[in-house]
């Protein structure tokens, strides 16, 4: 464990050798696992739409840059999802196109 000049502790985690949970952590996990589903609070969980989103297994050719007008709240939503939000917008549009291709055939 290294300490910087500002007393910041830096740790390195090895995903191949995770630390086992402490007795307290294990007790908390067991208590949560014992809860019936209706007692679990999901208010802080992100909203998942009813649509099943799947990753596109084969990407089409090159993307094309365009100018597109999008409602401010929609753009804010995607921007707040983090980096690569434009890729997520494209994935949502692709999912829509694929769903409608299936219905038009």
C-alpha positions in Angstrom: 0.0 0.0 0.0 1.5 3.3 -1.1 0.9 6.7 0.5 1.2 9.9 -1.4 2.3 13.2 -0.1 -1.4 14.1 0.6 -2.0 10.8 2.5 -4.0 9.3 -0.3 -3.9 5.6 0.0 -3.6 3.8 -3.4 -4.6 0.1 -3.6 -4.4 -2.3 -6.5 -7.0 -5.0 -6.8 -6.3 -8.2 -8.5 -9.6 -9.5 -10.1 -8.1 -13.0 -10.3 -7.5 -13.1 -6.5 -10.4 -11.2 -4.9 -10.4 -10.6 -1.1 -12.8 -12.9 0.7 -15.7 -11.1 2.3 -15.4 -10.3 6.0 -17.8 -11.9 8.5 -19.8 -8.7 8.7 -20.0 -8.5 4.9 -21.0 -12.2 4.7 -23.7 -11.6 7.3 -25.1 -8.6 5.3 -25.1 -10.6 2.1 -26.9 -13.5 3.7 -29.5 -11.1 5.2 -30.2 -9.6 1.8 -30.4 -13.0 0.2 -33.0 -14.0 2.8 -35.3 -11.1 2.0 -38.4 -11.8 0.0 -38.5 -10.0 -3.4 -41.4 -7.7 -2.3 -39.3 -6.4 0.5 -36.3 -5.4 -1.7 -36.1 -1.6 -2.3 -35.4 -1.0 -6.0 -35.7 2.8 -5.9 -32.0 3.4 -6.6 -31.8 0.8 -9.4 -31.7 2.3 -12.9 -34.8 2.0 -15.0 -34.7 -0.7 -17.6 -37.2 -0.4 -20.4 -39.5 -3.3 -21.3 -37.6 -3.8 -24.5 -34.9 -6.4 -24.5 -31.7 -4.8 -25.6 -29.2 -7.0 -27.3 -25.7 -6.3 -28.6 -25.4 -6.2 -32.3 -23.2 -9.1 -33.3 -22.2 -7.8 -36.6 -21.7 -4.1 -37.2 -22.5 -2.5 -40.5 -19.9 -0.5 -42.6 -18.6 2.9 -41.8 -20.7 5.4 -39.8 -21.8 8.6 -41.4 -21.6 11.9 -39.7 -24.8 14.0 -39.8 -26.4 16.9 -38.0 -29.5 15.7 -36.0 -31.8 17.7 -33.9 -32.8 15.9 -30.7 -34.9 17.1 -27.8 -32.8 18.6 -25.0 -34.0 16.2 -22.3 -33.3 13.1 -24.5 -29.8 14.4 -25.2 -29.2 15.1 -21.5 -30.3 11.6 -20.6 -27.8 10.0 -23.0 -25.0 12.4 -22.0 -25.5 11.5 -18.3 -25.0 7.8 -19.1 -21.3 8.6 -19.6 -18.7 8.3 -22.3 -19.7 6.9 -25.7 -23.3 8.2 -25.3 -23.4 8.7 -29.1 -22.7 5.0 -29.6 -25.6 4.2 -27.2 -27.9 6.5 -29.2 -26.9 4.7 -32.3 -27.6 1.3 -30.6 -31.1 2.4 -29.6 -31.8 3.6 -33.2 -30.4 0.3 -34.6 -32.6 -1.7 -32.2 -35.6 0.3 -33.4 -34.7 -0.3 -37.1 -34.2 -4.0 -36.5 -37.5 -4.4 -34.7 -39.4 -2.6 -37.5 -37.6 -4.5 -40.2 -39.0 -7.7 -38.7 -42.5 -6.4 -38.8 -42.4 -5.0 -42.3 -41.2 -8.3 -44.0 
